[in-house]
Amino acid sequence: MAEYKLLLPSMGEGVMEATIITWLFNEGDSVKEDDSVVEIATDKVDSDVPTPVSGKIMKILKQKDEVAKVGEAIAILEIEGEGGTASSEEVKTEAPTSAPDTETLKTIEGALQPTATSHVEFSGDLYLSPLVKSIAQQENISETELKTIKGSGLEGRITKEDILAHVANRGNQPQAAPAQQAVVVAKPVSAPASTVPVAAGDEIIPMDRMRKIIAENMVKAKHIAPHVTSFIETDVTNVVKWRNKHKDIFEKREGEKLTFMPIFVKAIVKAIQDYPMINVSVNGENIIKKKNINIGMATALPDGNLIVPVIKNADQLSLSGLAKAINDLAYRARNKKLRPEDTQGATYTISNVGSFGNLMGTPIIPQPQVAILAIGAIVKKPAVLETKDGDVIAIRQLMFMSHSYDHRVVDGSLGGMFLKHVHDYLQNWDMNTEV
């Protein structure tokens, strides 16, 4: 018999780790090739990890709620074959490209040794990997002090290198500095220090993992980007007529529903091509102009949470292609079948607040994007039309759009002109457009 190390697989660009949600099998259970053995969670997507081999689970290395890095072993399986480790070549890839120096290795080894003399509790406000938490406890680093460490990991998380560097420089810092820095760093993203009074009969509902992530990201987004929002009312009568004419034909031909969303996305893509400086990100004092046009699509989930799957290279898709991509992403989002890469790489986002009967909204810009468009409900209203015989009042299909943009790099002129171009594309929709 041989041992096989089940590794946490790569889950897309930028995803470096995942949290174990639950094991679907126990130690001693037999599994078949391609069986899903564990459910994991990244920043936004829940997924499962299948085993590429058949065998028996001998040892589970990562327990529920623990964090594993991509390429790290999470379980050991016993498989048919000669003795040894079946995945030895894969395990080698876990090692860093450059070996740490002897002093660093000693520090890490010391930090991982159990201690009976110190024990530090953490509230959970900070996202700490087991290794970082272990080092913090060994070095008696408080949560307040941890908040002074600038993390270099994903979403600003504290990595092993960050905390070891902090330990190395700890003696050179003034004693009063950590507490002062903690106040400055923690204020923008932490809950108020004062507790909310709870009256008799009030129900306390703990946030689930996704809601915590949403809350953190929304506070961070508002803190980073100075938001400005512009509004416009658009006559989408032609759009409504065109869709009514084609939706049944399209469904019979493609087996897909034709919603308004691909039409809105098409107009956004055209406007981005006219004003490419909307399709950017900010990196310090640099502006990164994106080559690809990837449209994020805010999607409400059955549990009340929100997720933003991404239509990749939307400028390369026809209306039919956009309809299929949107329907597929929406279905998989609501049925928890999205892959991690499905929520990554958005360069601009659209939110359809009209699906809830709302006329307009002021959406929050998801970082690191610099703009987002909210689409309101389409409502029949009397409107003044200019004709060759003079002005007339007619019943039209009208819709508000609201465009939030990051005033660091998008001024009112650019944000407003972009919105006006989306408006023009929709209001002047060609009734002869093919789908």
C-alpha positions in Angstrom: 0.0 0.0 0.0 1.1 3.6 -0.6 0.3 6.9 0.8 -1.2 9.7 -1.3 -1.3 13.3 -0.1 -4.5 15.1 -1.2 -3.5 18.7 -1.9 -5.6 21.8 -2.0 -5.9 22.5 -5.8 -5.4 25.8 -7.6 -8.7 27.7 -7.6 -7.9 30.5 -10.0 -5.7 33.5 -10.3 -5.3 35.4 -7.0 -6.8 32.7 -4.8 -4.0 31.5 -2.5 -6.0 29.8 0.3 -9.3 28.4 1.4 -11.2 27.6 4.6 -12.4 24.1 5.3 -16.2 24.1 5.7 -16.9 20.4 6.2 -15.5 17.0 5.4 -17.9 14.8 3.5 -16.1 11.6 4.6 -14.4 10.6 7.9 -11.1 9.0 8.6 -11.2 5.4 7.7 -13.8 5.9 5.0 -13.2 4.6 1.5 -13.5 7.1 -1.4 -13.6 6.6 -5.2 -11.9 8.6 -7.8 -13.6 12.0 -8.4 -15.7 11.7 -5.2 -16.1 15.1 -3.6 -14.4 14.7 -0.2 -14.4 18.2 1.4 -16.3 21.5 1.0 -14.1 24.6 1.0 -14.7 28.4 1.0 -12.7 31.1 -0.6 -13.4 34.8 -0.2 -16.7 34.5 -2.1 -17.3 31.1 -3.5 -18.1 27.8 -1.8 -16.9 24.7 -3.7 -15.8 21.2 -3.2 -12.5 19.3 -3.7 -12.7 15.9 -5.5 -10.1 13.2 -5.0 -8.1 12.2 -8.1 -7.5 8.7 -6.8 -9.5 5.9 -5.1 -8.4 4.9 -1.6 -9.0 5.1 2.1 -8.8 8.3 4.1 -6.1 7.6 6.7 -5.7 11.1 8.2 -7.4 14.4 7.9 -4.7 17.2 8.1 -7.0 20.2 8.0 -10.0 20.4 10.3 -13.2 22.4 10.0 -12.6 26.2 10.0 -8.9 25.8 9.4 -7.2 27.5 6.5 -5.2 25.7 3.9 -3.0 27.2 1.2 -3.0 26.1 -2.4 -0.7 23.2 -2.8 -0.8 22.3 0.9 -1.8 18.7 1.9 -5.2 18.5 3.5 -5.5 14.7 3.9 -3.5 11.5 3.5 -5.1 8.6 1.6 -4.0 5.0 1.5 -4.0 3.7 -2.1 -3.1 0.6 -4.0 0.5 0.3 -5.0 4.0 0.1 -3.6 5.0 1.8 -0.4 6.0 5.4 -0.4 4.2 8.7 -1.0 2.3 8.7 -4.3 2.2 12.5 -4.7 5.9 13.2 -3.7 6.4 15.3 -6.9 3.4 17.5 -6.1 4.5 17.9 -2.5 7.8 19.3 -3.6 6.0 22.2 -5.3 4.8 23.4 -2.0 8.3 24.5 -1.1 9.1 28.2 -1.7 11.3 29.1 -4.7 14.0 30.4 -2.3 14.8 28.7 1.0 14.5 30.8 4.1 17.6 31.5 6.1 18.6 29.5 9.1 17.5 32.3 11.5 14.0 32.5 10.0 13.6 28.7 10.2 14.5 28.8 13.9 12.0 31.5 14.5 9.2 29.6 12.7 10.1 26.3 14.5 10.1 28.1 17.8 6.7 29.7 17.1 5.1 26.4 16.3 6.2 24.8 19.6 3.3 24.5 22.1 3.5 26.9 25.1 1.9 26.8 28.5 3.1 30.2 29.6 1.1 32.5 27.3 -2.3 32.3 25.6 -3.8 35.1 23.5 -7.5 35.1 22.5 -8.7 36.7 19.3 -12.2 38.1 18.6 -12.4 37.0 15.0 -12.4 40.6 13.6 -9.0 39.8 12.0 -8.6 37.0 9.4 -5.6 35.0 10.7 -4.2 31.8 9.3 -3.5 29.0 11.9 0.3 29.6 11.4 0.1 33.4 12.0 -2.2 32.9 15.0 0.2 30.4 16.5 3.1 32.8 16.1 1.1 35.6 17.6 0.2 33.5 20.6 3.8 32.3 21.0 5.1 35.9 20.9 2.2 37.2 23.1 1.1 39.6 20.4 -2.3 41.1 21.3 -5.1 41.7 18.8 -4.6 45.4 19.2 -0.9 45.0 18.2 -1.8 42.8 15.3 -4.0 45.5 13.9 -0.9 47.7 13.5 0.7 45.3 11.2 0.3 46.1 7.5 -0.6 42.8 5.8 0.9 42.1 2.3 -1.4 39.1 1.7 -4.7 38.8 -0.2 -7.1 41.5 0.9 -4.4 42.9 3.2 -4.2 39.8 5.3 -1.2 39.3 7.6 1.2 36.7 6.2 3.9 34.6 7.9 6.5 37.0 6.6 4.6 40.1 7.9 4.4 38.8 11.4 8.0 37.5 11.5 9.2 40.9 10.3 7.1 42.6 13.0 8.6 40.3 15.6 12.1 41.1 14.4 11.5 44.8 14.6 9.4 44.8 17.7 12.1 45.8 20.1 12.9 48.9 18.0 9.3 50.4 18.3 8.2 52.8 21.0 5.9 51.2 23.5 3.1 53.7 22.9 3.2 53.5 19.1 1.2 50.2 18.7 -1.8 51.5 20.6 -1.9 54.8 18.8 -1.5 53.1 15.4 -4.2 50.6 16.2 -6.7 53.4 16.7 -5.9 54.9 13.3 -5.9 51.6 11.4 -8.9 50.0 13.1 -11.4 53.0 12.9 -12.3 52.7 9.1 -13.1 49.0 9.1 -14.0 48.0 12.6 -17.4 48.2 14.3 -17.9 51.0 16.8 -16.4 50.4 20.2 -19.7 51.1 22.0 -22.0 48.1 22.2 -25.6 48.3 20.9 -28.2 47.9 23.6 -30.3 44.7 23.3 -33.8 45.0 24.6 -36.0 42.1 25.9 -37.3 40.1 23.0 -34.6 41.2 20.5 -33.1 38.4 18.5 -29.4 38.3 18.0 -28.4 36.8 14.6 -24.7 36.1 14.1 -23.4 37.0 10.6 -22.6 34.1 8.5 -19.2 33.9 6.7 -20.3 35.5 3.5 -22.1 38.3 5.2 -19.0 39.1 7.2 -17.0 39.3 4.0 -19.6 41.5 2.3 -19.7 43.8 5.3 -15.9 44.1 5.4 -15.6 44.7 1.7 -18.4 47.3 1.6 -16.8 49.3 4.5 -13.4 49.1 2.9 -14.8 50.2 -0.5 -16.4 53.3 1.0 -13.3 54.1 2.9 -11.0 53.8 -0.1 -13.0 55.5 -2.9 -14.7 58.9 -2.6 -18.0 58.1 -4.2 -19.9 60.4 -6.6 -23.2 59.4 -8.2 -24.8 60.7 -11.3 -28.4 60.0 -12.4 -30.2 59.9 -15.8 -33.7 58.9 -16.9 -33.8 56.8 -20.1 -36.6 56.0 -22.5 -36.2 52.3 -23.2 -39.4 51.9 -25.2 -37.5 50.5 -28.2 -35.6 48.1 -26.0 -38.9 46.8 -24.5 -40.5 46.4 -27.9 -37.5 44.7 -29.4 -37.2 42.2 -26.6 -40.9 41.4 -26.7 -40.5 40.7 -30.4 -37.6 38.4 -30.0 -37.8 36.7 -26.6 -40.1 33.8 -27.7 -38.1 33.2 -30.9 -34.8 33.2 -29.0 -36.1 30.8 -26.3 -37.3 28.3 -28.9 -34.0 28.6 -30.8 -31.5 28.6 -28.0 -33.4 27.1 -25.1 -32.5 30.3 -23.1 -34.5 33.2 -21.8 -33.8 36.6 -23.3 -33.7 39.1 -20.4 -32.9 42.8 -20.5 -29.5 42.3 -18.9 -27.6 41.4 -22.1 -28.9 44.5 -23.7 -27.7 46.6 -20.8 -24.3 44.9 -20.8 -24.0 45.5 -24.5 -24.6 49.3 -24.0 -22.1 49.4 -21.2 -19.5 47.7 -23.3 -19.9 50.1 -26.1 -19.7 53.1 -23.7 -16.5 51.6 -22.1 -15.0 51.4 -25.6 -15.8 55.1 -26.1 -14.5 56.0 -22.6 -11.8 53.4 -21.7 -10.6 55.4 -18.7 -13.7 54.1 -16.9 -12.2 50.6 -17.2 -9.3 51.2 -14.9 -8.0 50.5 -11.4 -5.9 52.5 -9.0 -2.7 51.2 -7.6 -1.1 53.7 -5.2 -0.3 56.7 -7.4 -0.7 54.7 -10.7 -3.7 54.1 -12.9 -3.9 50.7 -14.4 -5.9 50.8 -17.7 -7.4 47.4 -18.3 -7.1 45.7 -21.6 -10.0 43.3 -21.0 -13.6 44.3 -20.5 -15.0 42.0 -17.8 -18.4 42.9 -16.5 -19.4 42.0 -12.9 -23.1 41.2 -12.4 -24.4 41.7 -8.9 -26.6 38.8 -8.1 -28.9 38.3 -5.1 -28.7 34.8 -3.6 -31.7 32.9 -2.0 -30.2 33.3 1.5 -30.2 37.1 1.1 -26.5 37.4 0.5 -24.9 39.0 -2.6 -22.3 37.7 -5.1 -20.8 39.2 -8.2 -20.1 36.6 -11.0 -18.1 38.0 -13.9 -18.8 38.0 -17.7 -15.2 37.6 -19.0 -14.3 39.5 -22.3 -17.9 40.8 -22.7 -16.8 42.9 -25.6 -16.1 39.7 -27.6 -19.6 38.3 -27.1 -22.7 38.8 -29.3 -26.1 39.5 -27.7 -26.8 35.8 -27.9 -23.5 35.0 -26.3 -24.1 37.5 -23.5 -27.6 36.1 -22.9 -26.2 32.6 -22.5 -23.2 33.7 -20.3 -25.5 35.8 -18.0 -28.1 33.0 -17.6 -25.4 30.4 -16.9 -23.7 32.6 -14.2 -27.0 33.6 -12.6 -28.1 29.9 -12.4 -24.8 28.7 -11.0 -24.7 31.6 -8.5 -28.1 30.8 -7.1 -27.3 27.1 -6.9 -23.8 27.4 -5.3 -22.1 26.0 -8.4 -19.8 28.9 -9.2 -16.1 28.3 -9.5 -13.6 30.7 -7.8 -12.5 32.1 -11.1 -16.1 33.0 -11.9 -16.0 35.9 -9.4 -12.6 37.2 -10.2 -11.3 39.9 -12.6 -14.2 42.2 -13.0 -13.3 45.6 -14.4 -16.8 47.2 -14.3 -20.0 46.2 -12.5 -23.7 46.4 -13.1 -26.4 46.1 -10.5 -30.1 45.6 -11.4 -32.0 47.2 -8.5 -35.0 47.4 -10.7 -35.5 43.6 -10.2 -36.7 44.5 -6.7 -39.1 47.2 -7.9 -36.7 50.0 -7.0 -36.5 53.1 -9.3 -32.9 53.9 -8.5 -30.0 53.3 -6.1 -26.6 54.6 -5.1 -24.4 51.5 -5.5 -21.0 51.0 -3.8 -18.0 50.6 -6.1 -16.4 47.2 -5.7 -12.7 47.5 -5.2 -10.4 47.7 -7.2 -12.9 48.9 -9.9 -13.6 52.7 -10.2 -17.3 52.6 -11.3 -20.6 50.8 -11.1 -24.0 51.3 -12.8 -27.3 50.6 -11.2 -30.3 49.9 -13.4 -33.8 50.9 -12.0 -37.2 49.4 -12.7 -38.8 50.0 -16.1 -42.0 52.0 -15.6 -44.7 53.2 -18.0 -45.0 57.0 -17.7 -46.4 59.9 -19.7 -43.6 61.7 -21.4 -43.2 64.6 -23.8 -42.0 63.6 -27.3 -40.8 66.0 -29.9 -42.2 65.3 -33.4 -42.2 67.1 -36.7 -45.7 68.3 -35.9 -44.7 69.6 -32.5 -44.5 68.2 -28.9 -46.9 65.4 -27.9 -47.5 63.5 -24.7 -47.3 59.7 -25.0 -47.0 56.7 -22.8 -43.3 55.5 -22.7 -41.2 52.9 -21.0 -38.8 54.9 -18.7 -36.0 53.8 -16.5 -33.5 55.6 -14.2 -29.8 54.7 -14.2 -27.4 55.8 -11.5 -23.7 55.7 -12.0 -21.3 55.7 -9.0 -17.7 56.5 -9.7 -14.4 56.9 -7.8 -13.7 60.7 -7.7 -9.9 60.0 -7.3 -9.6 59.2 -11.0 -13.1 59.8 -12.5 -14.3 63.4 -12.6 -17.9 64.5 -13.1 -17.3 65.1 -16.8 -16.0 61.5 -17.5 -18.5 59.9 -15.2 -21.4 61.9 -16.6 -20.4 61.5 -20.3 -20.1 57.7 -19.8 -23.6 57.5 -18.3 -25.0 59.7 -21.2 -23.5 57.3 -23.8 -25.1 54.3 -22.1 -28.3 56.3 -22.1 -28.0 57.1 -25.8 -27.3 53.5 -26.8 -30.4 52.3 -25.0 -32.7 55.1 -25.9 -31.7 54.8 -29.6 -31.8 51.0 -29.7 -31.9 49.8 -33.3 -35.1 47.7 -33.8 -33.3 45.8 -36.5 -30.6 44.5 -34.2 -30.1 40.7 -34.6 -29.8 38.3 -31.8 
